Amino acid sequence: MKKLSILVSLITDDNDYQIEQAAFAQEAGRKLGVSVEVIFAGNDPINQSQQLLKVIQTSGGSRPDGILIEPVGGTALPHVARASVAAGIAWVVLNREVDYMTDLRRRSSVPAFSVSADHQEIGRIQGQQMGALLPEGGTAIYIQGPSTSSVSIHRTRGMEQAKPKNIKLITMKGTWTEESAFNAISSWLRLSTSQKLPVELIVCQNDAMAMGARRALKELSGDAAREKWMALPFVGCDGLPSTGQKYVRSQLLAATIVVLPITGYAMEKLVHAIHTKSQPPELLLTAPTSFPTVEELVTGRRERNQVPAL
C-alpha cells in the first residue's frame, strides 16, 4: 500500500499555538505511518493561496493525498478548495467553519470536512472569566485577532454573550502574535486619554498577545505606572502546557483557556477516511476548558480580598 502524504498549511511560525499545531501534526504522522510536510503562510492569505495552488497543480505522484489548512484570511480559500478536490486531494479546514463545505462535499470524491475548537464556547468561557475576576464590574482592555478571522469573530460573539454588562471594553486588534499586541498597546499608551482610564483587566484572544500586552506595559517609564499595570490580571487563551498553563502557574496570567492543538485529531480522521473511502461529518468540534476553572478563579479572588480578622 502506498504511503499517504499529507500537507499541513498553517498561519505563521511566530505563534506558540501554531508551532505546537505543527509538532502535533508531525507526531500524528509518525504514529499513523504517513508522510507529513508542514508549511507556514507568514500571516499572508495570498501567499497561502499561492503555496497551495503550486502544490495542487504539480503533476504526477508528488501531489499530497490530503491538505490540512488553517486559513489566514476570512474566506478559507474556496477556489483552492475546489481545485484540491478536483485534483483528488482531500481538503480539511482547521479552526474554521466554512460556508462552502456543503457544496464542496457534494462535488467531492475525496474527504472534505472541517475540524475546529468550539470558538464561540471559548468566547463564553472568557466572558465568564471576566465576570469572576471583576465581579463589581469595571473596564477591560480586549485584544482580538484579525477582523477577517472567523475565529476572532466567534470568540468575540461568545464573550459578548457571557460577559457581565457592568464590564466595559476597550477593544484593540492584533494578528495572533506577541508583537502585534505589543504594538497595539504601545500605540494606545501614546494617546493622552490612556492613562486616565481606570483599566482593571487585560483580556486577549490568545496567550501570545497577552504576553505582548504585558511586555508593552512593563516597558512603561515610571515605577508607579509600571507597578499599577503589572498588578492587573491578564487573561489569554490556547493554554498549552509549556506556555499558557506555565504562565498561569507563574502568575504572569490570571487565567487561560486550554484549546488542544487539533492537527493530530484531524489527521487521524483524515487518514481513516482515506483508507475507508468514507466521508466524516462536515464539522467536528473539540471542547475548550478554563484554566484554572471559573470556580477556582472566584475562590482565589475571594481569598486575595479577604481581610484578616483583628
N, C-alpha and C positions, 0 to 999 in steps of 0.2 A: 504494500500500500504506500502511495506517495506521501511523503511527509508534508503536512499542511504548513502554509506560510501565512502569517498574519502581520499586517502593517498597522501600527498604532500611531495615530496623529494627535499630538497634544498641543496645548495652547502656548506654553512658554516653559523654558528651563530656569526661569527666575522666580520660582514659587515652590515652596516645600511640598505642597499637596500634589502639584503636577510631577515633581521629581519622584514622589512616592508612587503615583499612578504608574510611572514608567517602570519602577522597580517591581511593583506587583505584577505588571504585565509580563516582564521577563521571567519572574519566578513561576507564574502560571504556565508560561510556555515550556519551561523545563519540566514541570510536573506532567503536562499534557503531551509532551513529546512533539511540540510544534515549533517551527522557526518563527521568531518574533523580531521585527525591526521597529524601533521607536524613532519618530521624527518630531521635531518641535517647530511650531509655526512662527515663533518670535512675536506673538501677540498681533499678528497681521493676517486678516481673513483672506486678502488677495494672495499672499504668499502661501497660505494653507491650501487654497484652491489650486494654485499652480503646481504645488508639490504633488498633490493627489492626482491631478489630471495627467501629469507626466508619468506617474506610475501606472495609471489605468490604461493609458494609450501605448504603453510598452508592449511590443509584440512578443509572442512565444511564451515559453514556460516560466519567464521571470516575473510574471504578474503574481501578486498575492492571491490567496484563496478568499481572504476577507480583510476588511478595513474596519478598525475601531477608531472613531473620530470624536474628540471632544472639541466642538466648534468654537472658533474665536468670535465670529460675528453673530448677528441676530438671526440669520436665515438658515443656518446649518447646511448651507451649500446644496440646495435641491438639484441643481444641474449636475453637480459632481456625483450626487447620489444616483441619479438616473443613469449617468454614464457608467458608474460602477456596476450596478446590477445588470445593465445591458451587456457588459463585458463578462458576466458570470462571476463577479466578485461580490461576496456578501458584504452588507453595509450595516454597521452597528453604531448608533449615535449614543454618546456618553453624556450624562448630566444635562439632558435636554429633551423636552417633549416637542416633537416637530409635527407641523400640520400636514406635511406631505407624506407621512409614513403610510397611511392607509392606502393611498393611491399607489405608492411605490411597491407595496406588498402585492397589490393586485396584478402588477405587471412583472413581478419578480419571480424567477425560477430558483433563486438562491435566498438564504435567510436575510431578512431585513427587519430590524427592531431597535428599540431604544432601551437603555438601562440607565437609571438615574436615582440619585438620592432624592428623597421627598423634600424638595426645596421650600415648598410652602410650609411644611411642618418645621423645617429648620427655622424659618422666619417666626413661626408661632412660638417655638421654644425660646428664641432670642427675645421676643416680646415679653414672655413670662420671666426671663432672667432680669430684664429691665425692671419689671414690677417688684421682683424680690429684692433687688439692690436699691431701688428708690421707692419705697412704699408710700412716702409722703409726696411723691411727685418731684418734678424739677426739670432741668434742661439737660439733654444729652446730645453730644456730637454723634452723628451716624454716618459712617463712611461706607458707601455702596460700591459694588462693582460697576462695570460699564453700563450705560443706559441701554445699549443694544442687546445686552445679555439677558436671556430669559431666566437664567439662574438668579441674577440680581433682582429682576422684576418679581419673581415668585417669592424670593426671600423677603423682599420689601413688603409685598402684599400680605404674607403671613404675619410678619412683625406688626403691621398696622392693625391686623385683626386682633392680636393678643396684647398689644401694648396698652397699659392703662392710659386713659385720656388725660390724666394730670401730668404726663411726661411729654414735654415739648422737644422737638428735634431740630438741630442744625445739621442739614444734610450736605454731604460732600461726595464727590466722585473719585474713585480710584480705578486701577486696572488689575486688581488682584495681587499686585506686587507691593513689597515693603516700601520701595522707593516712591511709588505713586501716592501712598498715604502720607509719607514724609513730606512730599511736595505739596499735597493738598492742605495739610495742617500748617506748614510753613507759610504758605500764601495767605491763609486765613489769619494767622497771627500778625501779619503785617497790616491788617485792617485796624483802624483806630477803635472800632467798636468791640473787637475780640476780647480785650482784657476786661471790659465792663460787664460781660455777660456771665451770669452765675452758673457755669457749666459744672455738672456734678457726676457725669458718667461719659465714658468714651466707648462707643459700640461700633465694631467693624464687621463686615460680612465675611472676612476670613482672618486667620491668625497673623498672616504675613503683614496685612495692612494694620492690624492692631499694634504690632511691634514697630512698624514705621511711624505710626502716630506717637507712640511712646518716645521714640528716638527724637522726633521733632520737638516735642515738649521738653524733653530732658536737656536739649541744647539751648534752652532759653537762658538769656543772661539774667543774672539776679537770683540769689539764693531763695528769696521768699517766693517769687513767682514759680520757680522750678519746683520747690517743695510742695506748693499748693497743687500743681498739676500732677506731680508724681504720686500724690496721696489719693488721687481719684481711682475708682475701679475701672479697669479696661476689660472689655469683652470681645472675644474673637469667635472664630468658627473654623472647623476642619478637625481639630483635636487629635492630631497624630501623636503617638506616644513620645517621639523624640523632639517634638516642638510644642504644639498647643498644650498637651497634657503636662509636659515638663514645665511650661511657662506658668501654668496654674499652680503646680506644686511649689514652684519657687516664688510665687506671689507676684510675678510680672503681669499676669492676667488674673482677674477675679473669676472668670468662667470662660469656657469654650463649648463647642458642640462637636461631638465625635461623629465624623462623617467618614466611614471607612472607604479607602480607595476602591473603586468598583471595576477596575480593569480586569482583575483576576476573575471575578464573578462573571463579568460579561464574556470573557474569553471561554470560560467553561461552558456557558450556554451556547456560544457560537460554535465551538468545536463539536459539541454534542449534536447540534442542529445540522451541521455539515455532514457528519458521519451518518446520521439517521435520515437525512434528506427531509427534515421537518422544519416547521416554521414556529419559533417560540411566540408567546404573547407579544402584542405590539409594544407594550410598555411594561417593564419590570422595575419596581421601586424598592429601594432599600431604606431602612428606618434609622434616623439620627437619634442621638441621645445627648442630654445635657451633662456636662462635666464641670463641676460637681452637679448633683441633681438640684432642681429648683428648690426642693425642700431643704437640702443642705445649705443652699445659699441663704434662705430665710433664717435658718437656725444660726448660721455663722454670723449673720448681720446682727441678730438679737444679742448674741454673746459679746460681740465687739461693743455694742451700745449699752450693755448692762452697767449700771452704776454700782460700784461696791457699796455694801451696807456699812454704815458708820457704827 
